[in-house]
Structure formats: C-alpha cells, structure tokens
Amino acid sequence: RVGDTSCSGTLGCLLPLVDLLNHRHGTPIEWNTNDTELIVKHCGTTSIGANQQVFNNYGTKSNGEFLLGYGFCVEDNLEYDTVSVVVGISS
C-alpha cells in the first residue's frame, strides 16, 4: 500500500523510471503520497527544454550512503561526505 510507513516510519523502495534519473543536489523535487498513489513532481523554477536531462535529488547524503543505497558516488561531495576515525590507546 502506497504511503504505509507503519513498519519503521520510513520505507525505501526502487521506483521504476524515477530511479533512472541522475542525481543533482539542489534539484527541487517534491514527493507526495496518500493511500492510493505516489506523486513525484519536479518543482523547478526554470523550464526543462527539449533534449535536456531531467534530474532527481536523492538528498544530502555522504558518498558511502549514495554508494550503498543507489550504486553511485558524487565527485564533489565534500560538504556532505563523512569519514569515521577510530583512535585507540595501546596499553
């Protein structure tokens, strides 16, 4: 059932055709659901011309999240990328 988030509050899934769009940070995408439908709306302030690429926005994620969840990395993702550093003290 579309919009049913009773499992954990957030439910991820692949959406045919929508998941084919390349990511571009800042692309204004609006997702709305109700009990019967999912609406994906491109809310750009400029029009998309003929033969221009349409982008999706997968959100502000680190490259690790992009790679694990979507299978790609963003080349210039320094603002949102993270690195874990573990420091140990030998006894």
N, C-alpha and C positions, 0 to 999 in steps of 0.2 A: 504494500500500500504506500503510495507516494505520500511523503510528509510524516510517516510514522517514525518517530525518534524515541520510542519507548524503551529501546534496548539500552542505550547509553547516553542519550541526549544528542549525539552526533553520529550520523551514519554516512560513511563514504561509499561511493559506488562509481563505476565507469558508466558514462553516458555516450552511447554511440553517436557519432558525428560531432558532438560538442567536444569530446575528448581528442578529436583530431586537430583542433585549433592549437597553434603555438602560443606560448605564454609571453605576455609583455606586461611587466609591472606597471601599474597605474591605469591599465585599461578599465574603463568604467563598466563593469558587468553587474547586473542585478539578478539574483536568484530568488524566486518566489514559489512556494508550494501551498497546496491545500490538500484535501483528502483524495482528490482525483487527478490532479495534474501538476506538472512541473513547468514553470515558465522561466526561460532564460532570455534576458533582454540586454542587448548592447546599448548602453546609455551614453554613447559618445556625444561630445559637443560639436564634432565635425562629421560630415557625411563620409561614407565609405564608397569610393568611386569604383568604376568597373576595373577589373583586373588587379585590385588592391587586396592585400591579405587581411583577413579578419582575425583578430587575436582574442584570446581568453585571458583571464587573470586568475592564476591559481593561488594568489595571496602572497603575503610576506613570509617566506619560508627560507630556511637555510638550504644550501646545496645538498646536504645529507637528506633532508626531508623531500626535496624535489627528486633526487635520485631514487630513493626508496619508494616514494608514492607514485611518481609519474615517469620515471626512467630517463630523466634528463637533468643537466646542471645548467646554471646560468653563469655565463662567463664573468660578468662584472657584478657579482652579488655580495660585495664586501660589506655593505650596510646591514645585510640580514644574515650573512653566513656566521657560523659559530664554530669554535674549536674547544674541545674539552682538554684540560691539562690536569693530570693527576700527579701530585707531588708526594713522594714518600720519604720517610726518615728511617735510615737503617739503624738498627740497634747495636 
